[in-house]
Amino acid sequence: MWSFLSSCNLFFKLEFSEDGNDVCYHLTNVKNMWKENLSLSEAFKRVKTLNRLIKFNDDTIKETILRNDPEFVEFKDNELILKYKVDGDPFKFTWKLVQLSADEFLEHFTNPLMFCVEVLAKENEKLKAVIEQKDIEIEQFKIEGNVLRRTTVATLPFDMKAYDERNSKLNSITKDFHEIANTMDFVQKKLKEFEATKSPEAKSPKKSPSTKSKKRSLKTQLYNERLKRLKQDKNKAQYEESEDSEEILKNGKIILESSSKIPDEETELSKIQRDLEILNQQIKEDLEARGRKVTTN
């Protein structure tokens, strides 16, 4: 990760090799880049040479060269001189850097930067779509009569147009960079790797449900929706003076008969059958109490 040396307006990144025996130091002013590859044993020797009067252990040396708060910084003739304080003692270290070529700058700075811009732009679009869908879902809950009792967590609908207007300059910049990123093989390769690794399905693809299972799932959803509507009709007493009361009962019978065709092991459908039986009986009794003729066939 890049860290900022505020006293000289430079950024540095320190990376250790996988075995931990070597270190690579990158330095940039965003226009040019310098680096030095160094083994830890060489780094320890350099510390001893530059700090002859004080002995520092290996862990202290590694922690100190990672710090971005030196008391003194000087960058001259491709040498970066850093001076720190370690428990009150002076600690000096020098990086002997080599300026990178344009291709190396592209590899270590431009390519990763372009990849990040492209990923953030794509993730932003996905997030906007999710927020919009959530607003639709919340609105549907309200239409179905649900009320949010805890009003402190209520939110305003997401204004996509206003959001895009506020970020118009940023959107324009990312669009320009998107055109460039499309031509960069490194970025496109990294995007494919990113999309493949972030999706759980990519690691362990699930078997598609059978056609029979899909049909049962759709039926279950349909029965739940119809049952909910019937219960709402009853709770609101909409059937009391309605000419459609017999139709409600008739529909309940149709749903109940269709439900009986689903295998008994589906517990959810069994519960729906019981609820429909109770609901149909209550509707029938209420209609008979009002002297209405009830047709059950």
Secondary structure, DSSP 8 states (H G I E B T S, - for coil): --EEETTTTEEEEEEE-TTSSEEEEEEE-SS-EEEEEEEHHHHHHHHHHH-TTS---HHHHHHHHT-S--SEEEEETTEEEEEEEETTEEEEEEEE-EE--HHHHIIIIIHHHHHHHHHHHHHHHHHHHHHHHHHHHHHHHHHTT---S-GGG------HHHHHHHTHHHHHHHHHHHHHHTT-HHHHHHHHHHHHHH-HHHHS------HHHHHHHHHHHHHHHHHHHHHHHHHTTTTSS-TTHHHHHHHHHHHHHHHTTS-TT-HHHHHHHHHHHHHHHHHHHHHHHTT------
